[in-house]
């Protein structure tokens, strides 16, 4: 499944379940993504199963894609992912990680 397909699936779920669905809800969705990221980190630190960690990481993706659906609806996230990946591939080794050289 591609990111754009996932966005459509998420939109259907959001509408069916009555979840937050207005542009003013974008900060909440991003906060929820951050919370889920913390839960993934906590699960990893506690030595929980890979499945539990993956479930929390998928929750992060869910909230990020849901926020993108409202924040930038005209952007194709599959294309954006590809462009960003290509941009990162063109960067020098350990770009932005200068602290490692200390």
Buried (B, 14 or more C-beta within 10 A) or exposed (E): EEBBEBBEEBBEEBEEEEBBBEEEBBEBBBEBBEBBBEBBEEBBEEEBEEEBBEBBBEBBBBBBBBBBBBBEEEEBBBEEEEEEEEEEEEEEEEEEEEEEEE
